[in-house]
Amino acid sequence: MRGLILATLLLAVALSGEEPTSADPLVTGGDGAEAIETYIPPKLRRAEIEPLKYPRRQAARNREGWVYMNFMVDTQGKPYEIEVADSVGGKAFEEAAVKAAETWQFEPATLNGVAIDAGHRHRITFELIGPNPNPIRKTFAKRYQRIEEAIAQQDRLTADKWITSLDESWSKQGKDRRNRLASLEAQNLYENAALHLALYRYFRVWGTEEEQLNALYKAVGGEKEPRYLPELAFVSALRNIFALQVRQKQYARALGTWDVLQAQALEK
């Protein structure tokens, strides 16, 4: 099945008018042969990681979040050029994650046995609560329902009103609404996931495909299986991510999303 999806995506590339390049692993050299290179990515030395420092103010407010970082790892195994790629929960978590990453030590990446500088992506999760059968507060659920009802009725003023009740900056002027999503008043990871599903539906009516995709990424949070979303909502979000990735010609990411969907189907 994955081969069929790959063929479909390659056809989409052809129909889009894009030409494959020599950097594409599917393109061989002039004699039809390519040298095989062995690449091993950086590996974090977990035994050397110091305990993660949870931001005190966020802990006192029962706030949770996650942070994805992109950075380079040098030939000595030290991270550099650390950047936050995505997050939920606010700036305090981003700052704590970057500070933690600065202390890490990796086994450097190697190419044909030789250490090289290489890129790496890593996620840190800040979580206070354990398994909870009802982790979403009643007050949050009530506001969430109001947002959903307003979106269903295509009542943007009311939807904005209830979103603003969760995030005062929502109504302020700004070039990019995505930068304000992380400050929404969702306390834990379950509420963050639910809220960003609502924002995906909001952006389907009044936003762009890029905003829809960003909201779905935050709702799923990079998880490979349903953890903070109900199973049906998780699978539906992945399907919508896949469709948007294909429409936006993000074919490599679409294949990764398809693999997660297939894994979900096999588990049933």
N, C-alpha and C positions, 0 to 999 in steps of 0.2 A: 504493500500500500504506500509506503514512504517513497518507493520508486515512482509510483504514479503521481504523487504530489510533486516530486522533484521534476518530473517531465512536464507537469502542468505549469510549474513556476518558470521553467526554461522557455516554454511556449509563450508565457506572458512577457518574458524579456524580449523574445523575438518580435512579438506583436507591438511592443513598446518602441521598437526601433533602436534599442541599445545594442551595441556591438560588444562581444566578449573581447577581453584584453588578454595579453600574454601573462598577466598576473593571476588570471583565473585558473584554479587548479584543474579545470576540465580541459584546458587548452595545452596541448603538448608542443614540444619543440619541432623544428623543421624535419628532423629525422624520425619523428614519431615516438621518441623516447625522452624521458626525463630522469634526472638523477634523483634518487630517493634520499631525502634528508630526515633526520630524526630530531624532533623538537620536543623538549620536556619543559612544561611551563613552571613558573615559580611555585614553591610550596612553602606555606607558612609553618614555622617551627612552633607548634602550639604549646609544647612543654615550656617554652620560654615567655609565653604571653602573661603579662601582669593582669590581675583581676580588673575587670572593666569598672571604671568610675561612673556611677549613675549620677546624672546632674541632680543636686540636692533639691532645687526648687521644683523640678519635674517630679521627683519622687514624692515630695510633700503634697503635690497636687494630684497624685495618682496618675500621672501622665505616662504614656508609653509611645514608642515610635521605632522606626528603623531607618537606617542610612545605608545607601549604596555609594561606594567610593571607587573611583578609577585612579590608578597611579602606576608609576613605573617602579621596577625593582632593579637595582644596579647589580653588577657582577659580584659585589660583596654581600648581597642579600638585603640591602637597606632600601626602604621605600622612599620615593621622592616624587615631586610634582603631584601631590595628593589633592584630588578635587572631588567634591561631592557631586555625584551624578543624579541622585534622586533621594528623596526622604519624605517621611511623614512624622509629625510630632513637634517640629519647630527647630529653631536655630541652636538651642542648647544641646540637642542630641547631635546635630551636625558637628558642633565644636568638640564635643566629647569624643566622637568617633574619629575625627582627624587627629586629635591629640593621642588617642590610643594607637592609631596606625603608625604614627611617627616613631613609636617605641618598638615596633615589631621587627623581627628578624626572619628572613626567608632563606630557603635553599634557592639559589639563583636559577633562572632558566638556563637551559643549555641547548645548543644547536650542534649536532654531531659531536657531543661530548664537551664542547667548549662553552664556558659561561658567557652569557650575553645579557645586556639590558633588555627587559621585556615588560609589556603592559600587563596589568592585573586588575581584576574587578572583585570587590569584596563587600559583603553585607554584614552590618552589625545590627542586632535586634536588642532593643531596650524593653524589657518586659517585666512587670511586677507581679501580675496575677498568674496563678496556675490554672488548670482546667476548671472552667466555670460553666455550668449549664445555662446561665442567664447573664452573660457578661455585659449586655447593653442596658444602660440605665433607662428607667421609664421616661424621664424628662427628655432624654435624647431620642428615644423611640417616637415620642409624640411629635417632636419637631421634624424628625425624619419623615413621618407620615404626612405632615402638612406640606413638605417640599414635594413629595411624590404626587400628592393630590393636585397641587398647583401645576406641576409639569404635565400631568395627564390632561388637565383642562386648558393647557397652553396659556396659563395665566402667569406671565413673566414677573409682573409687579409683586404678586404674592409669593412666588418662588424666591425672588430676590429678598423679600422681607424676611422669610424664614431662614434663608441662608445667611443673611446679615445677622440674625439672632445668634448664629453660631460663629460668625466671623465678621467683626465690625469693619474690617478693611475691604470686604466684598463690594461695598457700595462706593468706595473711593476710586478716583481716576487712576489708571495705570495702563501701561502698554501691554502687559502680559498677565492675564488672570492666573495662569499656572503658578506664578511665583507666590500667590497668596493662598494656595490650597493647603500648604503645610501648616498654616496657622489656624485652621478650622478647629472649633472647640469640641473635638472628639477626644475623649480621655484615653481610651485603650485601643489596641490594635483591631478589635472586633468593630468598634464604632468607626474607626478610620476606614476600614474596608467597606462597611455599609454606606458611609457618607460619600465615598468616592464612586460607588455605584450610582447613587442619586445624582452626583455631579456629571457622570457619563450621560445619564438620561437628559439632564439639563442641556448639556452641550450638543446632544443629538438634535434638539429643537432650536437652540439659540447659539450654537458654537460651531467650531470647525472640527474636521476629522482629527487634526493634531491634538486638539483639546480633549476630544473623546478618547483617543488612544492614551494620552497621558493620565487621564482619570482612571481608565481601566488598569493601567500598569500599577497605579497606586492601590487600587482595590485588590488586585491579586497579590501585589507585593513580592513578586518573584517566587512565590511558593509553587512547588511541584504537585501538591495535593491540597485538597480543601482543609484549611485550618481555621481561618478567621471568617470565612464565608460558608454558608450552606453548600452542600455538594452541587445542587442544581444551579445555584447562582455562580459558583466557581467555574463550572464547565461552560455555562452560557457566556461568562466574561471571557474565557479563553477563546471561544469560537468567534466572538466579536473582535477580539484582538487579532486573531488570525486574518479575518476578513479585511480589517483596516490595514494591516501590514501588507497584504497583497495589493490592495488598492494604492497604497503609497510606495509600492515597489521595494519594500523592505524584505526581500525574498529570503535572505539568510535567517533573519529573525522569525519569519513565518515558518520556516522548517523547524526551528527550535520549538515554537509554540505547538506545531503539529505533533511533535514527539511527545510533549506533555499531554496533549489530548489523547493520543494513542495509548499512553501509559494508563490514563484514567479508564479508558475503555477495556483494557486488558485486566484491570483489577476487579471488574464487575463479574 
